[in-house]
Amino acid sequence: MTKILEELRNTAFWFLDALKGGHIRSHYKELQWVLDNPQSEKAKEIKKRNLQELLKHAIRTVPFYKDISEKNCVLEDFPIIDKQIVRENFTNFRSNAYLNGYNHQVTTSGSTGKPFKILHNKNKRNRNTADTCFFANRAGFRLGSRLYYFRLWDKQYKKNKWLTRIQNIAAYSVDDFTEANLAKLIDDMESDKSNKSILAYASALDTLSKYVEEQLGTPLDCKFNSVISIAEALSPDVKKRVQTYLGSDVVSRYSNSENGILAQQRVNDVSGNFEINWASYHIELLNLNEDKPVKPGELGRIVITDFFNCSMPMIRYDTGDVGVMEFDTKSQAMVFSKIEGRKMDMFTNTSGEPISSHIIHHILQFNGIEQFQFVEEENGEYTIKLKVSSKYDRNDEGTIRNQYKEYFGEDSIIHIDYVADIPLLPSGKRKLVVNKAVLKRGKPKIKTNVTSDQLIKQRVDV
């Protein structure tokens, strides 16, 4: 009976889409063709067409871009923008053609605490739905089957019980992950005989798999078709523990609220590369300090052009994240070989050189560390906050300091603070890296409430 209901949900979803014009199916087919045939002339033509239509639409209908000439326009004619620029020029980023139409508001504060909102038109919503279906299927999830979804279910994202039942979603909020609730969750999953998958914050997967390891000592007595990690960096230690105790390979998804799914790892791909969603976005990697492209294999800022948001076109949008792109011979496409997270979440050593934030995960080789957070202070000082159990040996402090001096510099000053808890952010995520030095240094002030032409001139001057 359970499998019959799963099939009915799958059939009903695509049937309703067909009744509404089949827009999601059409987007899905385009995604599949472009991503499965990246070097084909058809795929290149689709991407070129989508980009050109977006640029012309922006010039014609968006006040912020009115000073850019439509004649022979190319992407490089458009300035780099970021959250602050959009936030302070919100009205000027709205397309005149979509002022009175359907506009879905997406709001996010991320790790900064500053509200940021963006509007999506109906076609953009359909594209995001197609992206979600496609990449979920890539990971092994079949639409209609049971989805255990672990995130912060706040006001914006909270679903009513009737809708979650229809969509076959088991929603668990990460701020309710007490020992009692985790025990009940495990019992629910083991007794659930349906085809099931997990979509979760990386920190939630860490908490769940660690609980299974410590309280049960053996893998769960159930099978998952897919496990997808979202919102936070997935460390090799968590990935290995999930594979061991949840019995499934876990893939990491790179996405944000304002755009959608940007990239995702492939199942059982030992390279760890992220397949980029070239069908829905054009992605540039620019130098950390200037708006120039970096070479393949070099670290750069991730800059997105969203093909389908016509309500508020996001063209050359600096996500604040950094990563590395390389050509993957297997897929015949450029992929992310590394996604380091936000620029403000990276370290610099005592010589001022950037260091990957992934070094923090080496702390887990020491026993008894339950939670941790690394803070870069100022003037070569760093703080490691630790929540520890009775298994932790304080004699390891010297070894920890010496190990991280190899990364931060032999002249670095490393403090170790023991805390009762590392609190969750309002988003439900746990911030593992805090770079106070970057926050205090800030960045050059750029005037807002200006046109794109004025912005380009100002960027030359700062």
Protein Blocks (a to p, Z undefined) as FASTA:
>chain_A
ZZmmmmmmmmmmmmmmmmnnopmmmmmmmmmmmmmmmmbmklmmmmmmmmmmmmmmmmmm
mmklmmpcfehpafklpccddfklmmmmmmmmpcfklmmmccdddddekjnopacddddd
fklmmmmmmmmmmmmmmnopaghiacdddddddfkloccfklmmmnopacddfklmcfkl
mmmmmmmmmmpmbdcdddddfklmmmmmmmmmmmnopacdbddfbdcdehiacdfklmmm
mmmmnopacddddddfklmpfbdcdehianlpacddfklpccddddfkbccdcdehiacd
dddddfklmklccehiaehiacdddddfklopacdfbdebjfklpccdfkopacdfklmm
mmmmpghiabdcddddeehiacddddddfkbcfklmmmmmmmmmmmnopkbccdddddfb
dcddfkopacfbdcfklmmnopadddehiafklmmmmmmmZZ
